């Protein structure tokens, strides 16, 4: 049996994963542009894993690693870099002194402010593109897909 020629045979239309990923990549690029414009030029795309909503402030590194879906070692590498750059600190957890918790510095809080402003800009652009009703529908549908806890 002959294998399909990937240059001539399409894989079909994008599935939902791609349809969600492509706008997310656009949002990430916009956030990174705004961060760099506002003086956070040392902020790397990889750091979004730590700075994703609702943010790491007060969390244990092991909990963040589980939420993000990366190993503790990979997360600790990112945390060391973010700590070195002045975005966060790790301190003993008040409820369990054997454990650490992540504390955002003023620089980290300021970066989150820029990130949120950049996302608000993207939302405004998409609302303009789709119209207020369709954008509200998109947002509500995405909220409905959120896992319940």
Buried (B, 14 or more C-beta within 10 A) or exposed (E): EEEEEEEEEEEEEEEEEEEEEEEEEEBBEBBBEBBEEBEBEBBEEEBBBBBEEEBBEEBBBEBBBEBBEBEEEBBBEBBEBBBEBEBBBBEEBEEEEEEBBBBBBEBBEBBBEBBEEBBEBBBEEBBEEBEEEEBEEBBEEEEEEEEEE
